[in-house]
Amino acid sequence: MARSALSHRTALVPAAALATALATAAGALPAVAAPSAAASSAADAAPAAVAQAPTTVATGTLDSGAAWRAEVPADWNGKVVLFAHGFRPGPANPAWDAGFAPTAQELIGRGYAVASSSYAGTGWALETAVQDQLDTLAAFEQRFGEADRVIAVGRSMGGLVTSLMAEVPGAGIDGAVSTCGLVGGGVALNNYQLDAAHAATELLLPGQDVQLTGFTAPGQSDATIAALRAALEEARGSAEGRARIALVAALLHTPTELDGVDTEDPEALAAAQADLVLQTLPTVIERRHTILEAAGGDSGWTAGVDYARVLRSSDQRHQVRHLYRLAGLDLAEDLGTLTRNADIAPDEDGLEWMLRTSTPTGELQVPVLATHTLVDLLAPVEYQEEYAETVRRAGEQSLLRQAFVDREGHCSFTVAEDVAAVEAMDERLETGHWGSLARASSLQRSAESLGPDGAAFVHHHPDEFVGDRAWTGAP
């Protein structure tokens, strides 16, 4: 076929697992999630994987300086998976992503070619990443001939890159699979994390002058992180502190459906969320400098934000209100404090850069399948609600489908889940309609038939993402 023109349960993340997820986001290789015993049995019973055919490996350098690499099987089916990697802190910046390699090898064994690029730089590489991917495709086709079908696949920051590629008219891709993508966009990423940091400093470090923005190099946020970590540690030891951390957690989109935690026990839930906030908030602050460096200015802001209104839109508002009542605190007073003291304005050049390079418009040109785990502390599943809303506003909702995996961790998909998503997109492009392809039950059956490492697709509707807003100028 010629290429077109152009019952849910989530798990509490233990400290060790979170550390692995955070390391992954920093550029370490993500581990494939271990399958359950049932999944292992299913995999054992599944047909053996397609025998690996000999491959041709091609490499090169793009005009931007990015490296590219492709593997093409001897029995190539004419289809290309164009993979976009996630955030890398550097200095290592290879064209081939080792974390995606197990999925790539499975796809190659099924006849797909796989191509990828390093991007021209590390960190928040959105200035060139989309073009680097498209140039990689052009280099691939110059070497191997025009592909019959191109499916763009991206992970984490690369999931954002892939969703942006899907908006480029005539880009040469036919469909896109965004996995664990930062599809809410870079501005929303900065803002929801800034909201949580603002709330933590105002409520747990009142009267102290704590820097939250303007970090331009590693280490500049160390004093802020130390102060926040100490304040969070102290606060989780009291009912008042846990109530305030619950407000921070709501702004940070910290999960509430946690394995081993009774959601009907607000104190137990608050304690679990406090642990997660303590582990997550310092890490995201530590990384703010990478986005500022790329954008040339800090795009986040608190000025003009009504935090009472923000909380009213959060599905965690009832938990926060209950804990405040238990602690005898005045929630309205604390929300008023946050709103009165919200005075951080964005650097307008940095904001313009983020809107231009790192923010989806929803104007899809090709079908997109977005997959996400339910417990993701670095790219909250609520991002998918925001993305669906953006696509709806653009009138392109018929092109988007979303699928969810009941697992903890950032990008902790199994090979079977990744391949099932790619093959669902391939069939969508073959037939011209979605049908039941993106339903949890269909993806689960497909993944289980593929093996070898299990799957956990579930039906899910993500909660409201509360960090979205538009800058209209200082109030």
RABELHU-V169282 format. One line per field, one symbol per residue. ss: DSSP state (@ for helix, = for strand, . for the rest). burial: + if it has 9 or more other ideal C-beta (glycine too) atoms within 8 Angstrom, else -. Layout:
BEGIN
ss: ???
burial: ???
END
This chain:
BEGIN
ss: ..............@@@@@@@@@@@...........@@@@@@@@@.........=======.....=======.....======...=............@@@@@@@@@...=====.....=.....@@@@@@@@@@@@@@@@....=======.@@@@@@@@@.........=====......@@@@@@@@@@@@@@@@@@@.................@@@@@@@@@@@@@@...@@@@@@@@@@@@@..............@@@@@@@@@@@@@@@@@@@@@.@@@@@@@@...........@@@@@@....@@@@@@@@@@@...@@@@@@@@@@.......@@@@@@@@@@.........=========.......@@@@@@@@@@@...@@@=========......@@@@@@@@@@@@@@@@@........@@@@@@@@@@@......==.................
burial: --+----+-++++---++-+++-++++--+-++-+---++-++--+------+-+--+---+-+-++++++++--+--++++++++++-+--+-+-+-+++-++++++++++++++++++++++++++++-++++++++++--+--++++++++++++++++++++++--+++++++++++++++++++++++++++++++++++----++++-+-----+--++-+++-++++++--++++++++++++++++++++--+----++++++++++++++++++++++++++++++++++++++++-++-++--+-++-++++++-++-+-+--++++++--+-+-++-+++-+++-++++-+-+++++++++++++++++++++++++-+++-+-+--+++++++++++++++++++++++++++++++-------++-+-+++-+++-++-++++++-+-+--+++--------
END
